[in-house]
Amino acid sequence: MSDDDPTIPRDPTPRERFASSLRHVRGVRGMTQDRLTYLTDMHRTEISLLERSLREPRLGTLIKLSAVLEVPIDRFFEGQFT
């Protein structure tokens, strides 16, 4: 069997865990992407890319999101929100 066998489930990458957690927490807080961009002074496209796991967050981005969403940075990567 190969490591890239699509029939074998794989663990999500840190970027995928972050994306899923960000979407989940934002939704639980009842916050739209537009509201999150306003509160973090980020561009909506960046939020969208992060939530779709198409971009890795920089440290400054993690700090902003953590503060606004009131979630410790490490929790975004634990995958406990899904």
C-alpha positions in Angstrom: 0.0 0.0 0.0 1.1 3.5 -0.8 1.1 6.5 1.5 -1.0 8.4 -1.0 -3.8 5.8 -1.1 -7.0 7.8 -1.2 -8.9 5.0 0.5 -6.9 5.4 3.7 -7.9 8.4 5.8 -5.1 10.8 6.7 -4.8 13.2 9.6 -5.5 16.8 8.7 -2.5 19.1 8.3 -1.9 22.0 10.8 -3.1 24.4 8.1 -6.3 22.3 7.7 -6.9 22.2 11.4 -6.4 25.9 11.7 -8.8 26.6 8.8 -11.5 24.4 10.3 -11.1 25.9 13.7 -11.2 29.5 12.4 -14.4 28.8 10.5 -16.0 27.1 13.5 -15.1 29.7 16.1 -16.2 32.6 13.8 -19.5 30.8 13.3 -20.0 30.1 17.0 -19.3 33.8 17.7 -22.0 34.7 15.1 -19.5 36.7 13.2 -19.4 37.2 9.5 -16.2 37.3 7.5 -16.8 41.0 7.0 -17.2 41.7 10.7 -14.0 39.7 11.4 -12.1 41.7 8.8 -13.3 44.9 10.4 -12.2 43.9 13.9 -8.8 42.5 12.8 -8.1 45.1 10.1 -7.4 42.3 7.7 -8.6 41.9 4.1 -11.7 39.7 3.6 -9.8 37.8 0.9 -7.2 36.8 3.5 -9.8 35.5 5.9 -11.4 33.5 3.1 -8.0 32.0 2.0 -7.2 31.1 5.7 -10.6 29.5 6.2 -10.3 27.4 3.0 -6.8 26.3 4.0 -5.2 28.0 1.0 -2.9 30.2 3.0 -0.8 29.7 6.1 -1.3 32.3 8.8 1.6 34.6 9.8 2.3 35.2 13.4 0.8 38.7 13.4 -2.4 37.2 11.9 -2.6 34.6 14.5 -2.2 37.2 17.3 -5.0 39.4 15.8 -7.4 36.5 15.3 -6.6 35.1 18.8 -7.3 38.4 20.4 -10.5 39.2 18.5 -12.0 35.7 18.8 -10.7 35.2 22.4 -9.1 31.8 21.6 -5.5 30.9 22.6 -3.4 30.5 19.4 -2.5 26.9 20.1 -6.2 25.9 20.3 -6.6 26.8 16.6 -4.2 23.9 15.8 -5.5 21.3 18.1 -8.6 20.6 16.0 -10.8 20.4 19.0 -13.5 22.7 17.6 -14.7 20.4 14.9 
